[in-house]
Amino acid sequence: MQKDRKLIIAGNWKMNKTVAEALDLVGGLRRELASVKEVDLVVCPPFTALGEVSKAILDSNVRLGAQNMSEHSGGAYTGEVSAMMLKEFSVRYVILGHSERRQYYGESNALISRKALAAHAATLKPILCIGETLAEREAGQTEAVLESQLRGSLAGLSKEHMEETVLAYEPVWAIGTGKTATTEQAQSAHAFVRHVVASMFDETIAKYVRIQYGGSVKPSNARELMSQPDVDGALVGGASLEVRSFTDIVKNSI
């Protein structure tokens, strides 16, 4: 389906793949997806593989993303990785505020906002994640949760920042569970997210910003999800770990 916004499909490999496995995977993706121009393609390996993957995708249509970064530019923050460290490996995108970071590591909207500002200061493009839990959806709180996360996580960002930001709606109850939001649920949530962005910035920014869907995206549901008017791509988890499944998601989305 043709849209004004170019689709963006990113693979979040999470804590998977050694360097050798990462090179094998990205080599296959580079071969299989070499002719794809209709979609912005992004792979997000673990930190340990960024350097080698960066070299392996040089001069290809695949862009490099990281899975997280610190809000600090440097200093005594053991175990953290700064934006400039990512830039050394030609990283273009960085996932921020993933539900696993929010849930397991207590990341707040305020922290995610600081990370987003730090990413923009280093000309990295955040893929900023939001999404409700099953309990929140069943309690009828989906829109309230999404608006709170958006207003908190995007606090301090300018219109110019938003032009270089990707949003990812990931219902927490659909991540890695095999459950997927229906196309109606996905479209409804994406349309609401766009409405909130318009109220925070303006209609022009809201029409421009790309909103990915994440949550058990598979080759079998990619076409229907991507055909929704406000769904502008996918943040793919488990299915991004195999060449065939990720390739089929991309090709079924075009």
C-alpha positions in Angstrom: 0.0 0.0 0.0 1.4 3.4 -1.0 1.6 6.0 1.8 3.1 9.4 2.1 5.4 8.1 4.9 8.0 5.6 3.9 7.8 2.3 5.8 10.5 1.6 8.3 11.1 -2.0 9.4 13.7 -2.6 12.2 14.9 -5.9 13.7 15.5 -5.8 17.4 17.8 -8.8 18.0 17.7 -8.3 21.8 20.3 -10.3 23.7 20.9 -12.8 20.9 23.7 -13.6 18.4 27.4 -13.8 18.8 29.5 -11.7 16.4 29.8 -14.7 14.0 26.1 -15.4 14.1 25.3 -11.7 13.6 27.5 -11.6 10.5 25.9 -14.7 9.1 22.4 -13.1 9.6 23.2 -9.7 8.3 25.0 -11.2 5.3 21.9 -13.1 4.4 19.7 -10.1 4.8 22.0 -8.0 2.7 21.7 -10.6 -0.2 18.0 -11.1 0.1 16.9 -7.5 0.5 19.4 -5.8 -1.8 16.8 -4.7 -4.2 14.4 -3.2 -1.6 14.1 0.5 -1.9 10.5 1.1 -0.7 11.3 0.4 2.9 13.9 1.8 5.3 15.7 -1.3 6.7 17.3 -1.3 10.2 19.1 -4.0 12.2 19.7 -3.6 15.9 22.3 -6.1 17.1 23.7 -6.4 20.6 26.5 -3.9 21.5 29.2 -6.5 21.0 28.3 -7.0 17.3 27.9 -3.4 16.3 31.4 -2.9 15.0 31.5 -5.9 12.8 28.0 -5.5 11.6 28.7 -1.9 10.7 31.5 -3.0 8.4 29.4 -5.8 6.9 26.5 -3.5 5.8 28.7 -0.8 4.5 27.4 0.5 1.1 24.2 -1.5 1.5 20.6 -0.5 2.0 20.6 -1.7 5.6 21.1 0.8 8.4 22.5 0.1 11.9 20.6 0.6 15.1 21.5 0.1 18.8 19.2 -1.3 21.4 19.8 1.3 24.1 22.1 4.1 25.2 22.9 6.2 28.2 21.5 9.7 28.8 25.1 10.7 29.8 27.8 11.7 27.4 30.5 10.1 29.5 31.9 9.6 33.0 31.7 7.2 35.9 28.7 5.1 34.7 29.9 1.5 34.8 28.4 -0.6 32.1 26.8 2.2 30.1 27.3 3.2 26.5 27.1 6.8 25.2 25.7 8.2 22.0 29.2 9.1 20.8 30.4 5.6 21.3 27.6 4.4 19.1 28.4 7.0 16.5 31.9 5.5 16.2 30.2 2.4 14.6 28.1 4.5 12.2 24.9 3.7 14.2 22.0 5.7 12.8 19.1 4.6 15.1 18.7 3.7 18.7 15.8 2.0 20.4 14.7 3.9 23.6 12.0 3.0 26.1 11.4 -0.6 25.1 8.9 -2.2 27.4 11.6 -4.6 28.6 13.7 -1.6 29.7 10.7 0.0 31.4 9.6 -3.3 33.1 12.9 -4.9 34.0 15.2 -1.9 34.6 12.7 0.6 35.9 13.2 3.2 33.1 10.8 6.1 33.5 9.3 8.4 31.0 11.6 11.2 32.3 14.7 9.1 31.8 13.6 8.1 28.3 13.1 11.8 27.5 16.6 12.6 28.6 18.0 9.7 26.5 16.0 11.0 23.5 17.5 14.5 23.9 21.0 13.0 24.2 20.4 10.9 21.0 19.3 13.9 19.1 22.2 15.9 20.3 24.4 13.3 18.7 22.2 13.2 15.5 21.0 9.6 16.3 17.4 8.9 15.5 15.4 7.4 18.4 13.0 4.6 17.9 10.9 5.5 20.9 8.7 2.7 22.3 5.3 3.0 24.0 2.7 0.4 24.9 0.2 -0.8 27.4 0.1 -4.1 29.5 -2.7 -6.6 29.2 -4.1 -5.4 32.6 -4.1 -1.8 31.4 -5.9 -2.7 28.2 -8.5 -4.8 30.0 -9.1 -2.0 32.4 -9.8 0.4 29.5 -6.6 2.4 30.2 -4.9 2.0 26.8 -5.3 5.6 25.7 -4.4 7.1 29.1 -1.3 5.0 29.3 -0.2 5.8 25.7 -0.8 9.5 26.2 1.1 9.5 29.5 4.1 7.7 28.0 4.1 10.0 25.0 3.9 13.3 26.9 6.5 12.1 29.4 8.9 10.5 27.0 8.8 13.3 24.4 9.0 16.1 26.9 11.5 18.7 25.9 11.7 17.6 22.3 11.3 20.1 19.5 9.4 19.8 16.2 12.8 19.4 14.5 13.6 16.6 16.9 10.3 14.9 16.1 11.0 15.0 12.4 14.0 12.7 13.2 12.1 10.4 15.7 10.4 7.2 15.0 7.6 6.0 17.4 6.9 2.3 18.0 3.6 1.2 19.5 4.2 -2.1 21.1 1.4 -3.6 23.2 3.3 -5.3 26.0 0.9 -8.2 26.0 1.8 -9.0 22.4 5.6 -9.0 22.7 7.1 -12.5 22.4 3.7 -14.0 23.3 2.5 -15.0 19.8 -0.5 -12.8 20.4 -0.9 -9.9 18.0 -3.2 -6.9 18.2 -5.9 -7.2 15.6 -5.5 -4.8 12.7 -8.4 -2.7 14.1 -6.6 -2.6 17.5 -3.3 -1.6 16.0 -4.8 1.0 13.7 -6.9 2.5 16.5 -3.8 2.8 18.8 -1.7 4.3 16.0 -4.3 6.8 15.1 -4.6 7.8 18.8 -0.8 8.2 19.0 -0.8 10.4 16.0 -3.6 12.5 17.6 -1.5 13.0 20.7 1.5 14.0 18.7 -0.6 16.6 16.9 -1.8 18.0 20.2 1.8 18.2 21.5 3.4 19.6 18.4 1.2 20.2 15.3 -0.8 18.4 12.6 2.1 18.7 10.1 4.5 16.9 12.5 1.8 14.3 13.3 1.3 13.5 9.6 5.1 13.3 9.1 6.2 11.1 12.0 6.4 7.4 11.4 4.8 5.0 13.9 5.9 1.3 13.8 3.9 -1.6 15.2 5.7 -4.1 17.3 4.4 -7.3 19.0 4.7 -10.7 17.4 5.0 -9.4 13.8 5.3 -12.3 11.5 5.3 -12.8 7.7 1.7 -14.0 7.9 0.4 -10.8 9.5 2.7 -8.2 8.1 0.7 -7.3 5.0 -2.5 -6.7 6.8 -0.8 -4.7 9.6 1.2 -2.5 7.2 -1.9 -1.8 5.1 -3.4 0.2 7.9 -3.4 3.9 7.2 -1.5 4.9 10.4 0.9 1.9 10.6 4.2 2.9 9.1 6.4 -0.1 9.7 7.3 -2.7 12.2 9.7 -3.2 15.1 10.3 -6.9 14.8 11.6 -9.1 17.6 11.9 -12.9 17.3 11.2 -13.0 13.6 14.1 -10.7 12.9 16.6 -13.4 14.1 16.2 -15.5 10.9 16.9 -14.4 7.4 13.8 -15.9 5.9 11.2 -14.7 8.3 12.6 -11.1 8.4 12.9 -11.0 4.6 9.4 -12.3 4.2 8.0 -9.6 6.6 9.7 -6.9 4.5 8.6 -8.3 1.2 5.0 -8.9 2.4 4.9 -5.2 3.6 5.6 -3.7 0.2 
